[in-house]
């Protein structure tokens, strides 16, 4: 049987990579949420609408209940046009500890992990749309949907 090499999916982020592992940067003017991953590790997550996927620094893997990828790596282009493949996509649950209008507790999230990310965790539009959907659905009084 012949192996077929498929190119990696392409995604973008407005974060950046670091050359060496340094303390994660704190940008007080950027939106962050206090997050608990898999009910055991608290992290400040950057909410990044410029990122098409949620991305975590590979140092998070040791804190996850399932420390193996659930999906293939993808290529990510950062704010400086550096392109790097991720280590794969990992599944976790996420709880937002900060007060928000619609609590998010133990929601599933897919996080692509990469080395030397400038933030420990970046919540991209893939997850932000989920949050918006949860908020929207919470407001709906009539749950019946009609398809025309």
Protein Blocks (a to p, Z undefined) as FASTA:
>chain_A
ZZddddddddddfbdcdfbdcdddddfkbccddddeehlaccdddddfkbfbdcddfklm
mmpmblcdfbdcdddddfkopacddebjcddddddfbdcfbdcehiacdddddehifbfb
dcdfklmmmmmmmmmmmmpmblcdcdZZ
